[in-house]
Amino acid sequence: MRTLQCFVLGTVSFVASVAVPGRIAGRREPTVPRTRSNVQTLVCAIFCGVVFGCGGGGSSGGYGSGSGSSSSSSASSSSSSSSSSNSSSSSNSSSSSSSSSSSSSSAPTTASLVVVTNSTPGTIDVLTIDNGTGALTAVANSPFPDGPSPSGVAIDPQKRYVYVSSSAGEVRGYSINAASLQLTPVPGSPFAVGGAPDAVVIDSSGQFVLTANGGTGDVSVFSIGSGGTLTQVQGSPFASGTDPSAIVIAPANTAGESYVYVANMGGGSISAYSMNMTSGMLTPVSGSPFAISGSPNGLALDPAAPYIYATESGQNLVAGFTINASTGGLTAMSGSPFTSAYALSSPIVEPAGGLLHATAADMNVDCFTISTGNLIELGLTDTESGQVIALAVDGPDNFVYALDGVNSQIEVLPISSGGGLWGASSAIALFPGASNTGANAIAVQH
């Protein structure tokens, strides 16, 4: 039985959005929640219910970010059988290579996908979504071999490729076979990055891959070529602030300009750039970097309004800014930064706007209403495990995916018809019976 912790009245029209996971800041013990008023308590008590559902996938729209999750039947039930599964997927790669190599030229898959990286075994889970029920099913031979130290993952909007950033100083690319959904390394993978990338994102047109490189304080931009091969654009990497930890891209405005925003965790700022959608080159906007209080560890764009939010776990804050659609510049909201009772990371905004969610002290999910940009904290949505480290959102099917990095499982939080999250459904284990397999990043594409 689960209780609805955050609920918003009103009619909503959902648009697609995907959250891009960046690096998760060091785990912090939960702080003591603030005492809520009797009115808040009454509201939370009234809006309660029980639900068992799931879903997933989405692509960007409006001001949403670019990417910005039935049990897994092929997943093993123990650590040893997980190793056997990895070996099986490795031997399958050569047999599926020829069919996979043509996936980029054929029509992309219509399946909605969830992808999760696992740092300890160095693998990638690929699951399909039942758009009606939300049930997840692992594809044949999943998990697939990956590589060391994954830090982020993104699926291109056409579902042709998956890209994994690695703190080992590289980006790994995989082609998605449109028929079998098997992953095959793209030609030339892995691709060297000057620094240690902490996050990866793909623009909404599927032309460019960008990484935030914490080790060198810059942003790398790659163009996506034939077969998914990556080539750094002229001028890349582009300087940012100290220790960039998260990155998002606002879809092109009416003038055809896109803006890129990078959270500088070590510099207490957000770097902003205009992006040339032909060359991929970045140019700092006037006023960049924009100072904020604390150390930002995550960014979220509002799909329904020109707002951007940065979570700051050290001070339990969320900074909010209004985006100037003409220049890309940021203006702090009047009430920013907004306080939280918890250390926050991995923020997402629901597809219709109106609600922001973030992981709370790497445990549950904290919920905020958005009122003309300003945030009002509502409280926690409980999860099954209380070990959530990253979130991803599916716009079309209206579900939020919570990644449990300790138990290596995905929990599904349905978005209610009036907005807000219901309690978690049954958790979907990536590796039933195994623990500490290092699930650390999640991406969803409808």
Residue pairs with C-beta under 8 A, 6 or more apart in sequence:
1 50
2 49
2 50
2 51
2 382
2 422
2 423
2 424
3 44
3 48
3 49
3 382
3 423
4 44
4 47
4 48
4 49
4 381
4 416
4 420
4 421
4 422
4 423
5 44
5 367
5 378
5 379
5 380
5 381
5 382
5 421
5 423
6 355
6 367
6 369
6 378
6 379
6 381
6 420
6 421
7 43
7 47
7 378
7 416
7 418
7 419
7 420
8 354
8 355
8 369
8 418
8 419
8 420
9 418
9 419
10 354
10 418
10 419
11 418
12 350
12 352
12 354
12 417
12 418
12 419
13 352
14 351
14 352
14 395
14 396
14 398
14 415
15 61
15 62
15 64
15 303
15 304
15 351
15 352
15 395
16 58
16 59
16 60
16 61
16 64
16 303
16 351
16 395
16 396
16 446
17 58
17 59
17 60
17 61
17 64
17 65
17 68
17 303
17 348
17 349
17 350
17 351
17 393
17 395
18 57
18 58
18 59
18 60
18 64
18 65
18 66
18 67
18 68
18 155
18 392
18 393
18 394
18 395
18 443
18 444
18 445
19 65
19 67
19 68
19 300
19 346
19 347
19 348
19 391
19 392
19 393
19 444
20 65
20 66
20 67
20 68
20 152
20 154
20 199
20 200
20 201
20 246
20 247
20 248
20 443
21 152
21 153
21 199
21 346
21 390
21 391
21 392
21 403
21 441
21 442
21 443
22 152
22 198
22 199
22 212
22 245
22 246
22 247
22 263
22 297
22 298
22 299
22 346
23 151
23 152
23 198
23 199
23 214
23 245
23 246
23 265
23 297
24 297
24 345
24 346
24 359
24 362
24 389
24 390
24 405
24 440
25 245
25 265
25 295
25 297
25 313
25 314
25 343
25 345
26 313
27 361
27 362
28 313
28 343
28 361
28 362
29 361
30 342
30 343
30 360
30 361
30 363
31 316
31 341
31 342
31 343
31 361
32 341
33 341
33 342
33 379
33 380
34 341
36 44
36 379
40 378
40 379
44 378
44 379
47 420
49 422
50 423
51 414
51 422
51 423
51 425
52 425
52 426
53 133
53 134
53 399
53 412
53 414
53 425
54 129
54 130
54 133
54 134
54 135
54 136
54 399
54 412
54 414
54 425
54 428
55 129
55 130
55 131
55 133
55 134
55 394
55 397
55 398
55 399
55 412
55 414
56 69
56 112
56 113
56 114
56 129
56 134
56 136
56 392
56 394
56 397
56 399
56 401
56 412
56 444
56 446
57 112
57 113
57 114
57 129
57 131
57 394
57 396
57 397
57 444
57 445
57 446
58 351
58 393
58 394
58 395
58 396
58 444
58 445
58 446
59 66
59 67
59 157
59 204
59 395
59 445
59 446
60 66
60 67
60 68
60 157
60 204
60 249
60 251
60 303
61 204
61 251
61 303
61 395
62 251
62 303
62 304
62 305
63 250
63 251
63 301
63 302
63 303
63 304
63 305
63 306
63 307
63 323
64 251
64 301
64 302
64 303
64 349
64 351
64 395
65 201
65 248
65 249
65 250
65 299
65 300
65 301
66 154
66 157
66 201
66 202
66 203
66 204
66 248
66 249
66 251
67 154
67 155
67 156
67 157
67 201
67 202
67 392
67 443
67 444
67 445
68 154
68 201
68 248
68 301
68 348
68 392
68 393
68 443
69 114
69 115
69 116
69 127
69 136
69 392
69 401
69 403
69 410
69 412
69 442
69 443
69 444
70 130
70 135
70 136
70 137
71 136
71 428
71 429
71 432
72 125
72 127
72 136
72 137
72 138
72 142
72 428
72 429
72 430
72 432
73 137
73 138
74 85
74 138
74 139
74 140
74 141
74 142
75 82
75 85
75 125
75 138
75 142
75 143
75 429
75 430
75 431
75 432
76 82
76 83
76 84
76 85
76 431
76 432
76 433
76 434
77 431
77 432
77 433
77 434
78 433
78 434
79 431
79 434
79 437
82 121
82 143
82 431
82 434
82 437
83 121
85 141
85 142
85 143
86 121
86 123
86 143
86 145
88 141
89 123
89 141
89 142
89 143
89 144
89 145
90 145
92 141
92 182
93 144
93 145
93 182
93 184
93 185
96 177
96 180
96 182
96 184
97 184
99 177
99 179
99 180
99 182
100 175
100 176
100 177
100 180
100 182
100 183
100 184
101 175
101 184
101 227
103 160
103 175
103 176
103 177
103 178
103 179
104 160
104 161
104 175
104 226
104 227
104 228
106 178
107 178
108 158
108 159
108 160
108 176
108 178
109 159
109 176
109 178
109 179
109 181
111 128
111 129
111 159
111 181
112 128
112 129
112 131
112 394
112 396
112 397
112 444
112 445
112 446
113 126
113 127
113 128
113 129
113 155
113 159
113 176
113 181
113 444
113 445
114 125
114 126
114 127
114 128
114 129
114 136
114 392
114 401
114 410
114 442
114 443
114 444
115 124
115 125
115 126
115 127
115 153
115 155
115 162
115 442
115 443
115 444
115 445
116 124
116 125
116 127
116 153
116 403
116 410
116 430
116 439
116 441
116 442
117 123
117 124
117 125
117 146
117 150
117 152
117 153
117 164
117 439
117 440
117 441
117 442
118 124
118 125
118 143
118 146
118 150
118 408
118 430
118 437
118 438
118 439
118 440
119 149
119 150
119 438
119 439
119 440
120 436
120 437
120 438
121 143
121 437
121 438
122 145
122 146
122 147
122 148
122 150
123 143
123 144
123 145
123 146
124 142
124 143
124 144
124 145
124 146
124 153
124 162
124 164
124 174
124 183
125 138
125 142
125 143
125 430
125 439
126 138
126 139
126 142
126 143
126 144
126 162
126 181
126 183
127 136
127 137
127 138
127 139
127 142
127 410
128 136
128 137
128 139
128 181
129 135
129 136
129 394
129 397
130 136
130 137
131 396
131 397
131 446
134 397
134 399
134 412
134 414
134 425
136 410
136 412
136 428
139 180
139 181
139 182
140 180
140 181
140 182
141 182
143 430
144 174
144 182
144 183
146 164
146 172
147 164
147 166
147 168
147 170
147 172
147 190
148 166
148 168
149 166
149 167
149 168
150 164
150 165
150 166
150 440
150 441
151 165
151 166
151 167
151 196
151 197
151 198
151 199
151 200
151 440
151 441
152 164
152 165
152 197
152 198
152 199
152 200
152 211
152 441
153 162
153 163
153 164
153 165
153 200
153 441
153 442
153 443
154 162
154 163
154 200
154 201
154 202
154 209
154 443
155 161
155 162
155 176
155 202
155 443
155 444
155 445
156 162
156 163
156 202
156 206
156 224
156 445
157 202
157 204
157 205
157 206
157 445
158 206
159 176
159 445
160 175
160 176
160 206
160 228
161 173
161 174
161 175
161 176
161 186
161 224
161 228
162 173
162 174
162 176
162 183
162 443
163 171
163 172
163 173
163 174
163 200
163 202
163 209
163 230
164 171
164 172
164 173
164 174
164 200
164 441
165 171
165 193
165 197
165 198
165 199
165 200
165 211
166 172
166 190
166 197
167 196
167 197
167 198
167 214
167 215
168 196
169 192
169 193
169 194
169 195
169 196
169 197
169 215
170 190
170 191
170 192
170 193
170 197
171 189
171 190
171 191
171 193
171 197
171 200
171 209
171 211
171 220
171 222
171 230
172 185
172 189
172 190
172 191
173 185
173 186
173 188
173 189
173 190
173 191
173 228
173 229
173 230
174 183
174 184
174 185
174 186
174 189
174 228
175 183
175 184
175 185
175 186
175 227
175 228
176 182
176 183
177 183
177 184
186 227
186 228
186 229
186 230
187 227
187 228
187 229
188 229
188 230
189 228
189 230
191 222
191 230
193 211
193 213
193 220
193 237
194 213
194 216
194 218
194 220
194 237
195 213
195 214
195 215
195 216
195 217
195 218
195 220
195 237
196 213
196 214
196 215
196 216
197 211
197 212
197 213
197 214
197 220
198 211
198 212
198 213
198 214
198 244
198 245
198 246
199 211
199 212
199 244
199 245
199 246
199 247
200 209
200 210
200 211
200 212
200 247
201 209
201 210
201 211
201 247
201 248
201 249
202 208
202 209
202 210
202 224
203 210
203 249
203 251
203 258
203 275
203 277
204 249
204 251
204 252
205 252
205 277
206 224
207 223
207 224
207 277
207 280
208 221
208 222
208 223
208 224
208 233
208 275
208 280
209 221
209 222
209 224
209 230
210 219
210 220
210 221
210 222
210 247
210 249
210 260
211 219
211 220
211 222
211 247
212 219
212 240
212 244
212 245
212 246
212 247
212 262
212 263
213 219
213 220
213 237
213 240
213 244
214 243
214 244
214 245
214 265
214 266
216 237
217 239
217 240
217 241
217 242
217 243
217 244
217 264
217 266
218 237
218 238
218 239
218 240
218 244
219 236
219 237
219 238
219 240
219 244
219 247
219 260
219 262
219 271
219 273
219 282
220 232
220 236
220 237
220 238
221 232
221 233
221 236
221 237
221 238
221 275
221 280
221 281
221 282
222 230
222 231
222 232
222 233
222 236
222 280
223 230
223 231
223 232
223 233
223 280
224 230
225 231
233 279
233 280
233 281
234 279
234 281
235 281
235 282
236 280
236 281
238 273
238 281
238 282
240 262
240 264
240 271
240 289
241 262
241 264
241 266
241 267
241 269
241 271
241 289
242 264
242 265
242 266
242 267
243 264
243 265
243 266
243 267
244 262
244 263
244 264
244 265
244 271
245 263
245 264
245 265
245 296
245 297
245 298
246 262
246 263
246 296
246 297
246 298
246 299
246 310
247 260
247 261
247 262
247 263
247 299
248 260
248 261
248 299
248 300
248 301
248 308
249 258
249 259
249 260
249 261
249 275
250 258
250 259
250 260
250 261
250 301
250 308
250 323
250 328
251 258
252 258
252 277
253 325
253 326
254 325
255 326
256 277
257 274
257 275
257 277
257 328
258 274
258 275
258 277
259 272
259 273
259 274
259 275
259 285
259 323
259 328
260 272
260 273
260 274
260 275
260 282
261 270
261 271
261 272
261 273
261 299
261 301
261 308
261 330
262 270
262 271
262 272
262 273
262 299
263 270
263 296
263 297
263 298
263 299
263 310
264 270
264 271
264 289
264 296
265 295
265 296
265 297
266 295
267 289
268 291
268 292
268 293
268 294
268 295
268 296
269 289
269 290
269 291
269 292
269 296
270 288
270 289
270 290
270 292
270 296
270 299
270 308
270 310
270 321
270 330
271 284
271 288
271 289
271 290
272 284
272 285
272 287
272 288
272 289
272 290
272 328
272 329
272 330
273 282
273 283
273 284
273 285
273 288
273 328
274 282
274 283
274 285
274 328
275 281
275 282
276 282
276 283
285 327
285 328
285 329
286 327
286 329
287 329
287 330
288 329
290 321
290 329
290 330
290 332
292 310
292 312
292 319
292 332
292 337
293 312
293 315
293 317
293 319
293 337
294 312
294 314
294 315
294 317
294 319
294 337
295 312
295 313
295 314
296 310
296 311
296 312
296 319
297 311
297 312
297 313
297 345
298 310
298 311
298 344
298 345
298 346
298 347
298 358
299 308
299 309
299 310
299 311
299 347
300 308
300 309
300 311
300 347
300 348
300 349
300 356
300 358
301 307
301 308
301 349
302 308
302 309
302 349
302 353
302 370
303 349
303 351
303 352
303 353
303 395
304 349
304 351
304 352
304 353
304 354
305 353
305 370
305 373
306 322
306 323
306 324
306 325
307 320
307 321
307 322
307 323
307 333
307 349
307 370
307 373
308 320
308 321
308 323
308 330
309 318
309 319
309 320
309 321
309 347
309 349
309 356
309 375
310 318
310 319
310 321
310 347
311 317
311 318
311 344
311 345
311 346
311 347
311 358
312 318
312 319
312 337
312 344
313 343
313 344
313 345
314 343
315 337
316 339
316 340
316 341
316 342
316 343
316 344
317 337
317 338
317 339
317 340
317 344
318 336
318 337
318 338
318 340
318 344
318 347
318 356
318 358
318 368
318 375
319 332
319 336
319 337
319 338
320 332
320 333
320 335
320 336
320 337
320 338
320 373
320 374
320 375
321 330
321 331
321 332
321 333
321 336
322 330
322 331
322 333
322 373
323 329
323 330
324 330
324 331
333 373
333 374
334 374
335 374
335 375
336 374
338 368
338 374
338 375
338 376
338 377
339 377
340 358
340 360
340 366
340 368
340 377
341 360
341 366
341 377
342 360
342 361
342 363
342 366
342 380
343 360
343 361
343 362
344 358
344 359
344 360
344 366
345 358
345 359
345 362
345 389
345 390
346 358
346 359
346 389
346 390
346 391
347 356
347 357
347 358
347 391
348 356
348 357
348 358
348 391
348 392
348 393
348 400
349 355
349 356
349 357
349 370
349 393
350 356
350 357
350 393
350 400
350 415
350 419
351 393
351 395
351 398
351 415
352 419
353 370
354 369
354 370
354 419
355 367
355 368
355 369
355 370
355 419
355 420
355 421
356 367
356 368
356 370
356 375
357 365
357 366
357 367
357 368
357 381
357 391
357 400
357 421
358 365
358 366
358 368
358 391
359 365
359 366
359 388
359 389
359 390
359 391
359 402
360 366
360 380
360 388
362 387
362 388
362 389
362 405
363 383
363 386
363 387
363 388
364 380
364 381
364 382
364 383
364 386
364 388
365 380
365 381
365 383
365 388
365 391
365 400
365 402
365 413
365 421
366 377
366 379
366 380
366 381
367 377
367 378
367 379
367 380
367 381
367 420
367 421
368 375
368 376
368 377
368 378
369 375
369 376
369 378
378 420
381 413
381 421
381 422
381 423
381 424
382 423
382 424
383 402
383 404
383 411
383 413
383 424
383 427
384 404
384 411
384 424
384 426
384 427
385 404
385 406
385 407
385 409
385 411
385 427
387 404
387 405
387 406
387 407
388 402
388 403
388 404
388 411
389 403
389 404
389 405
389 406
389 440
390 402
390 403
390 405
390 440
390 441
390 442
391 400
391 401
391 402
391 403
391 442
392 400
392 401
392 403
392 442
392 443
392 444
393 399
393 400
393 401
393 444
394 400
394 401
394 444
394 446
395 446
396 446
397 446
398 414
398 415
399 412
399 413
399 414
399 415
400 412
400 413
400 414
400 415
400 421
401 410
401 411
401 412
401 413
401 442
401 444
402 410
402 411
402 412
402 413
402 424
403 410
403 439
403 440
403 441
403 442
404 410
404 411
404 427
404 439
405 438
405 439
405 440
406 435
406 436
407 427
407 429
407 435
408 429
408 430
408 431
408 434
408 435
408 436
408 437
408 438
408 439
409 427
409 428
409 429
409 430
409 439
410 427
410 428
410 430
410 442
411 424
411 425
411 427
411 428
412 424
412 425
412 428
413 421
413 422
413 423
413 424
413 425
414 421
414 422
414 425
415 421
415 422
416 422
430 437
430 439
431 437
